Each structure stands twice: as C-alpha cells, then as structure tokens.
C-alpha cells in the first residue's frame, strides 16, 4: 500500500468529514478518519474502528455526491486527470499552472503530459475526452487552438510566454504566431506525443468538490489538509474538507473496465447496435447514476453479454448499476448475472427502470472461475436501455 497518513485530531466532530469506507471485507463502515498510516492501517473514530493494512479500497464522503467532471478553466492530462485552475504562462517545455484551490507557487507541468487546456468554461455538450473534440478532429494529427472568435488554428505548439501571456503556435505560415491566452477558448495537444506513464503499483485517485480528478503517487495529511505528489510530478495540497473521495487503484480492487472480457457479445435490435464502453456510457458520456458521476465503470445497452475470466482468485463482485439518468429515462431492462454459468437470484434487477435505479450489487465469488453480465431487453425493446455499471470491480 502507498504511504498515506491522515491526522485529523485537530478537527472538531462537527468539522471533520464522515466517510464510507470500503475495504476487502464484505460490509463497509462509516466514520471520521483519525489516522491512515503509511502501511495502510486506517483508524476511524465516531465510531472507533480499525481497518488493517492493505484492506482499503475507497473512501467516500457521506454528505456529498461524486461531482460532475470539472468543466471550468482547467487542464486535462493524458492520463485522464482533470484539474481546475488557470495557466499563467510558461516556456517551451512547461506551463505555469495555478490550481483553483491553491495560493502557493504555481505548478510547472510538462507540455508532454497535457491533453488539453481550457481557458474558458467547457461547453456542456463538449465530449469529456479530448480526442473526441469536434474542433480538434483532422486527418493529420496536430495541436489545435480554438480562439474566442471561433477561428481554429492547427499546427505545433512551440511554447508559452509570460509577457505577453500567450501561446506560440507554428502553422502553415512561415513564422510562428503568438496568441494571447485571454483570446483562447481551449487548445488540444497531439495525443500521439503524450508521455504519461501509468504506475506499475498501487496509486490513488482523488476527487475534489470542484470536480477535479487527480492521480496521486504518494500522499500525507496533517491537521486539516491533504498533501501528496501527483502522478505527473508537482506537489499537491488541498483542505480535507474539499475531498469527496480517495480510491486505491491497482490494489485489492480490480475494475472490470481495466480488464478485457473473455467474451463480449452485442446483439443488435433490428438494425441498431450499441457497443459496450469502458469508463463511459454507451453514448460517450461520463458514467452517472443518481447525483453521482463516476470515473470507473461500464456503459452497456440491451442486448449485451460480457464474460470475464476470474481464475478463482477473487472474493466478490460489487457494483452500483442502473439506467443512465439522462439517456435511460424511458428504459426498462432485465439484468442477469451468472457465476460459472449459474444465474444468481437478483429479482430487483429484473424489469429495472430509472425509478428503481441504482441498485447495489454484492456477489460472493469464492472460487468462481467465470463472471457473466447480461443486459437483456425489457417490455419496450431496446428503447433507451442505457445501463451503467458504476465502480464494477472484483475484490481480491
């Protein structure tokens, strides 16, 4: 387990956030965090509880939903991090970036780690994935600037300037052009040049109240703030009251969206087919259920069958599943889960509608070798049968 220490003894009971704590054990617990030691031992208060080292899966605030992804001025990294803040200039190798919550010195963020920069709020209908931006689409990969006047400039970003505060791009013109940052709505970087390494060991995903999502390699907290090292280098410090969740990735929880199914079948309804999707809905939107927006999950549609090889090494399968609150309002589906070919008794998943969503699923796997998820037609065919499996994961 990664080093992380949270010390909240200086906070009063009224100030200290309460979290639901998911572990490798069957039942989650709730309480205030007194301490999380470097070896992964978690100590809770009110009520007192101890989670042994290595058992932590996730922490979730009780009083706040998982917020929508940040869309205000921000940077988006090639690893999926979305961090609210503003660009203050830079040079040919880095940008100077001020996180929204910080009054400390700005970060230096390598250009090679960036997927996009938004200087203005992202439109509500804009895809969350920078590779899907319609204004950045072109036959030949390029960096792309979207200017406030609607013009598009394609070429190579050569760096950022401080005086004037701007971005320099080389296009087909003989000389590079510098655009003032206050005239830039957004820019997208050539994804083929991104250089963000995925950790080989366990790491953290931090969600803040402003919708920022940040990967942390290490973290430590004293008093009322959480500090750590981001996956792309800069140090981070945020008030603990701004933390909504802290999840352990590549630890004891294995997300289905990170696995390749042993078998995947999508049966068209008449002539229409909706391929399943990892970490997004089948329509390319974030995974949402109720008021929560999740980073991890599966997007499916009737009729879809996904089968995963378990190799007998997992304790249980768990997920929050339901109709998409935006695109599944009229949907009605039958969901079935099979373990080694045997259907599990889950009557609440039959005839599932938005009004009965979401449903929490926990299935004991024991020595199971195969898990199958089936999204079947309901009484209205496949009309709006958009089903999200949020935080679908296997627990070792």
N, C-alpha and C positions, 0 to 999 in steps of 0.2 A: 504494500500500500504506500502511496505517496506521502511525503511529510506534510502534515497539516495540523495546526494547533489553533483551536479557538478558545479564547478565555473571555467569558462574559460575566465574571463575577461582579464587575463594577457596575453592571446594569441592574436596574430595579426590575421587579417582576412585571410591572406594567410596561416597561420599555423593551424588554428582551423578547424578540420574536419567538413564536412557538412553531415548531416544525413537526411534520410527519416524517418519521424515519423508517425507510425501507431497508431491510437487511436480507441476508441469506435465510433467515428464519421465516416461518410461514406468516406470522402476524406482524404487521407494522406497529410501531409505537409512536407516541407523541410526547412532546415536552420541550422545555427550553434547553439549549445546549450550554452545558457548563464547561466542557472541555473535549477536544478531539486531539489526541496525542499524535506524535509523529509516527507511531507504529500502527495507527488506525483505530486505537481504542477510543470509543465515544462514550462520554459520561453526560447523562442528562439529569436535569433537575425539574421538579414540579411536573410529574413525579420523578423520583430518583430511579435511574435505570442505567445499565451498563451494556454496551454493545462491544463484544470482543474484537480484537484487531483482525482486520481482513474481511469482516462481515458487512461493512457498509455498502449499500447500493445507491441510495439517493436521500437527499434532504429536500423537503418541500414545505414552504410556508403554508400555515393553516389559514391565514387571514387574507391571502391574495391569490388570484388565479395566475397561471403562467401567462404572461402578457404576450400580445401580438409582437411579431418581429419589429424591430426599430425601423422607422421609415423617415425620421427627421434627418438633418445633416449627419453624415456618418461615413465610416469606411467599412468596406466589406473585404475580408481577406479570402484568399484562395482556399483556405481550409474551412470556410463557412462562417467564421466569426463575423458578427455584425456589431459595431461599436459606435455609439453615438458620440459626436464631438465635431470639431472643426479643424480644417487644415490651416496652418499658419505659415506655410511656405515650405522650403526645403532646398535640395540641390539635385545633382544628377543621380544620386544613389538612394536618398531617403526623403520622406516628408516629415515635417514637424506637425505633430497632431496633438490637439488638446482634448482629452476625454471630457465628456459633458459634466461628470461628477467631480473632476479634479481641479484644484487650484495650484497644484505643484508644477514643476517644469514640464513642458510638453514632451511627449514621446518622440523618439526617432524610429520611424517604421520604414523598413526597406521596401523600395518600389517592387522588388521581385516577389514580395509576399501579397501584394494587393490584387484584388479582382475588380474593385470599383470604388469610386469616391462620389458621394452625393453632397453637393454644396447647398442644395435646396431640398425641401421635403420630397420624398419619393411619391409619385402619384399612386393612388390606391389600386389602380388596375395594372400597375407595373409588376411583372414577374419578380419573385424574390431572388431567383437565380440569375446572376449577371450574364451568363451565357445565353439566356433567353430574351435579353433586352431587344425589342424590335429595332430600335435605332442603332444598335451595335452590330446588327447582322450584315455581313457582307461576304462575297465569295472568297475573298482573300483576307486572312487574319490581320487585323490592325488594332492599334489603340484607337479609341474613338472619343471625341469630345462632343457633348451636346450643349450648345450655347443657349443662353436665356432667350435669344431672339428666334430660336427654332433651328438655326443652322447646325449642320453636322460637319465636323472636321475629322477625317480619317488619316492616320499616319503613324508616327512613332513618337511617343512621349520622351523628350530628351531631358526633362528635369523640371524642377520647380524653383521659383525665385521668391525672394523676400521683399525686395524693393525694386519694382513694384511687386505686390503679392500676386503671383501668377503661375501659369503652367506653360511650358515651352513644347511645341509640337512641330515635327518636321513632316510636311505633307508632300504633295507632288510639286509644290512651288520650290524654286531654287533655294530660298532662305527660310529657316525655321521661323515660326510665328509665336509670339508670346501673348496669351490671352489672360486678362485679369481674372482672378478666381471669382470675383463677385459677378462676373458675366458668364460663369459656367454653371449650368444646372447639374451636370454629372459627367463623369468620364468612366469608361470601361477599358481595362487593360487586356491585351492579348493573352488569353488563358494559356496558350502553349508555352509562355515564358514564366509562368508562376513557379516559385520554388518554396513550397511549404511542406516540410516533412511531417508525416503522421507519426506520432510517438509509437514506439515498439512495446512500451509497457503501459501500465495504468496511468490515466490522467483525469483531470476534472473538467466538467462543463459547468460554467457559472452563468446563471440567468439573473439579470437585474430588473428592477421595477420599470425602467425606461425601455425595456425590450431588448437591450443589448445581450448578446450571447458571446461568451468568451471562453476559449480553452486555456486551462492553467496547467503548467507542468509541476509547479510547486506552490504552496500557499501556507500562510501563517496569519494568525489573528491575535491581537492583544487588546483587551478592552472592548471597544465598540466598532472596530474596523477590521476588514479582511484584506490582507496583503498577499501578494504572490507574484509569480513570474509567468507571463503569458507564453504560449507556445511559439510566438514569433519574436520573443526577446525582451520587450520592455517590462518593467516592474509595474504592478497594479496595486492600488489601494482604494477601497470603497467602504463607506459606512455599512455595517452589518444590516442596518435597517433597510438598505437598498437591495439586499439579497433575497431573491424569490426561491431559487433552487440551487443546489450543488449536487451534481451527479458524477458518479465514478464510471468512467468508460474503460473498456478493456480490462476490467477487474473480474468480479464474480458474476456480473450480468453480461450476457451476450445478446445483443439486439438482432432480431430477425432481419432487419433491414441491412445489416452488415454481412449477412450470410447469403450464399447463393442457394436457392431451393434445389432440392434433389430432383423435383419435377414441378413444372408450372404449366397449367392448362387454363386458357381463356376461351370460353365458348361464346361466339357472337350471338346476339339476339337479333334474329332476322339478318340484316347485313351490317349491323353496328357492333364494333368490338372495342373494348376499353382495356388496354394492357395495364397490369398492376404496376405500382410505382413504389420506390423506396424513399422514405423520408419526405414524402409529399403526397397530396391527394392525387387521384387519377386525373384530375384536371389541372395539375401542376401547382396547386395552392399549398400553403402550409397545412400540416396535419392539425385540425382543430376539432375539439369536442366540447360542447358547452361553451364556457367562457375561457377555456384553456387553449393555448397554442403550443404544440409540442415540436421538439426538434427531431425526435426519433419515432418511427412508425411505418406502417404500410398503408398505401392507398389502394383500394380494390373496388370492384364493381361486379354485379352478377352477370354471368356466372364465372367465377374464378375458383380454381383449386390450386393450393400451394402446399407442397410436401417437403419437409425438412428432415434431414438425417441427423439423429440425436446421438447415435453411438452409445447410448446407455449411460451418459455421463452427467445428466442434469437432474436437479431436484424437482423443479416445477417450471411450468409456463405461466406467465401472467401478462395481462394486457387490459387496457380500457378500450372498449370497442363500441362503435355506434355509427349512426348515419351522420354524414357531414352536415353541420348546422346551416350551411349556406346553399350547397348544391344537392343535398339529400332530403330536403324538406318533405317531398311527396313520396319518398322511397319506402318500400316495405320488403324486407328480405328474410330469408331463413339462413341462419348461420349454423354451421355444424363443425365440430372439432373431433377429429379421430386420433386416437393414440394406438399405434400399431394396428391400424385398421378397424379399431373398435370405437364406435361413436360414444361420446361422453354425454351423460344426462344433463343437458343445459336447456331446459324448456324456455327460459327467459330470452334465449337467442332466436327462437322460432317466431316468425311474424314480427320481427324487430322493426320499429318505426322510430322517427325522430322523437316522438313523445316518450318512448321507453329507452332513449339513449341518454348517456352512455351506460354500459354495463361493465362492471369489473369482473374479470375472469381470473381465477387461480386454479390451476390443474396440477395435481401431483403426477410427476413423470416417473418416479422411481427408476427402474432400469429400462425405460422405454427406448425403443430404437427409432421410432418414426412419429412425427407430428404432422397432421394434415389439417389445413384450414380451408373450409368450403364456404363460399358466398353464393347462395342459391337464389333463384327468382322467388319473389313473393307473389301476391294475388294480382298485381298490376304489371306483370312482366318485369322489364328492367328499368322502368321509369324512375329516374333519379336515385337509383340504387348505389349511391356513392358511400362506401363503408370505409371508415378509418379505424385502423388498429393502432392506437397510441401506445407508445412505450411497450410494444410487443417484445418480450425478452425471455430468455431462458436463464434460470438461476442455477449456478453450479453448486 
